[in-house]
Each structure stands twice: as C-alpha cells, then as structure tokens.
C-alpha cells in the first residue's frame, strides 16, 4: 500500500482537528509533496508527528540570546561611564575566576582584545574586562539556547 498525501484541509477532516491547529503544527515542517491544485501536502505520519511535537513556547526577549545586549542598550550610559584599564590575560582569568587556558581558548575563538598577543601562549594580550564578559555572556547564552553542549565544552564555557 502506498501512503497518501493530504492537504491541510484534508488532514483537518481526516483527523477531526481544527484546520488552524493543523496549519500551525505543519508551519515549519517541509511538505512531503503537492496535491492537485498546487497545495502543499504531507503524509499522515508526518502530520501526526508534527501534532505530537511540543507546542512552541512564547518568546520572551528577557530570556533570549540578545537579552544581555538589550540590557546593556538600556543602561549604556552607566556601562560606559567608567571603563576599566586593559588587563593581561592572567589578570583577566583571576578577575573572573577561570583558568588562563580558558581565556586563551576564548581569544582563539574570537573574543575581542585591546592588544594582540601570542595566540600560542597568551603572552602580550591586553583585554578590556567588559568586552571579555560581554563575549562570554553572549557565547554562553547562545550555547545554552541551542543546547550545543559539545561546542560549549570545546569553548570551555
């Protein structure tokens, strides 16, 4: 037996569900094909899988990956009223309680710096603490939101 393709309307009738519920569940699911009339269509198993999926959570900007940047935007005058002097890599590690090797890993991965040093040893780098912290917060939030534990571990986040 060959599986049949169903349009959103046909799925609503077949599954006795509201058409809007079906459409919302399939909104980000690639269609399995097209039915007569050029409408996107899905196999019954594809539609059932999409309907079982957890409904999307309401987006909360305060918990999103850009939350730290939005917070800085709101308080930019306070953030930039005083700026700490640049520090060496080992001083930065002490300030935030992380191993110097982790800070060097972050630099290799794109963390901003004031003065370039030796990427092999870390000697000579001068860092602005607020830049390192901003980069670290952004990278950590991104890792948490994407669930990418492997990359987070490799980045020593």
FENNOR-V413672 format. One record per run of one state. SS is the DSSP state (A for helix, B for strand, O for the rest). FROM is the first residue (numbers start at 1). TO is the last residue. Records with the same first field share a line. If there is no record, write none. Layout:
SS=FROM-TO + FROM-TO
//
This chain:
O=1-4 + 7-7 + 16-18 + 27-32 + 36-38 + 53-60 + 64-66 + 75-75 + 80-86 + 97-99 + 109-114 + 116-125 + 128-128 + 147-148 + 155-157
B=5-6 + 33-35 + 39-43 + 87-88 + 115-115 + 126-127
A=8-15 + 19-26 + 44-52 + 61-63 + 67-74 + 76-79 + 89-96 + 100-108 + 129-146 + 149-154
//
